[in-house]
Amino acid sequence: MDFSWISAYWSLIVAGAVQTVLLLTISVVFGFLLAIGLALAQVIGPRWLRWFAKGYCTAFRGTPLLIQLWLFYYGVGSFLPMIPGLRESLLWPIVREGFFFAAVSFTLNYAAYEAEVLRGALLAVPKGELEAGRAFGMRPFTLLYRIWLPRAIRIALPTIGGEVVLQLKATPLAFTVTVMDLYAVAYKIRQDTLLVYEPLVVVTVFYVCLTLLITRAFRFVERQVPIRR
Amino acid sequence: MTTSPTIWELLAPAPPGWGGVLLTGAGSTVLISLGAYLLGIGIGLLGATGKLKGSRPVVVLLDVYTTAVRAIPELILIIGLYYAGTDGINRLLAVLGLPSIEINGFFAAVMVLGIVQGAYMTEVLRGAILAIPIGQIEAASAFGMRPWLRFRRVVLPALMPNALPGMANLWMSVTKDSALIAVVGYQELALATRLAAGNTKHYFLFFFAAALIYLAITLASNLLFTGLERHFRRGQPLAA
């Protein structure tokens, strides 16, 4: 095992880690917001919306993330230049990057998995609490953001923690669409130094540390709001 | 310059179209998944038994295995195992004085995915075995059943209903994880699609078609597992 290359590549590794964390944060935050909409659509939406949300979740959960990523990057990406005006607009430098496509497809994919979790959690909130809210004269929206959602999110919190870790483990796929994330950096180091295992080992340590950090963070949040059994 | 081919010409099963390549790829995706799944069940059974009955070092070793596999991203694991595995076998052959061999891509894919599946399967089966009322197993021992007979007649039928939902999830994830094998260059559905798309420049069409094939595999497996669960839960009260 030869780790003498680390000092030369350290800044690259850190930059890669930043990209990975950025991808993870974007997909988890936006995916979560989207998931709330999808879960609500499945629980209280009109029938057509319910079917749409159900279909969305089935489609995104039933196909590999790699195929979704390539469908966006190669497929949708080949249509984008045909949109008139887009290439001249300010958005183009963002929209032409692999990072954009990775972020979009990871977000959509995460939303599908998270929506299923939230749907179960929304249904698991005790009816009495919702009825109590209504008895106090709460409007549907107030009820939703004061009682229903907070309770559901608390119920789902352990599962959400697990989903975030799974999402972290999915981010290396972004390297297939030219994103310089942690894994892509390891790949580059392997090609530069002709070392097979060492770069993988270092990057793995990074991923495991991030996993530990996420689980710790969720455990901390869970302890702030103890659940009564 | 001729007119551009229609969708149906592109997806035709015969050579000018790429439908055949895609379907062959889908076939090897299913085969790889099946192989890895069966290997995973084998590893899982051994692992679960080891975790429940093994000596202290065995338990620690198995804990390291399941924790490591579940903490490391699948892509890194697959690439690492792929190189380490092929490299390791060739070094072993060199030590034995045999010429090095080209490891069959299919074999390597099954091994790599199977090792990953095995870690998850160990946990699923361990949980399912723990959920069996201990009295049932003790009763079987009291009747003088040998371990194998006890496993076949008592433990297996009792653990299947508990294990099936987890096993169904694992099957779904192995069919999707098999797409990662494309990165190390074995031609299954994902790589076949990329090839077809790259050659014809109809990226959207082919990746969409591949997504539909994967979706079809998932939906068909869903039906199969629903049926299996009904079979294994026969005789159990419905509202459990």
Interface residues (C-beta under 8 A of the other chain):
Chain A: T58 A59 R61 G62 T63 P64 L65 L66 I67 Q68 W70 L71 Y74 G75 V76 G77 S78 F79 L168 K169 A170 T171 P172 L173 F175 T176 Y183 A186 V196 Y197 L200 V203 T204 Y207 V208 T211
Chain B: A71 I72 P73 E74 L75 I76 I79 G80 Y83 A84 D87 M172 T175 K176 D177 S178 A179 L180 A182 V183 A190 T193 R194 A197 K201 Y203 F204 L205 F207 F208 A210 A211 Y214 L215 T218 L219
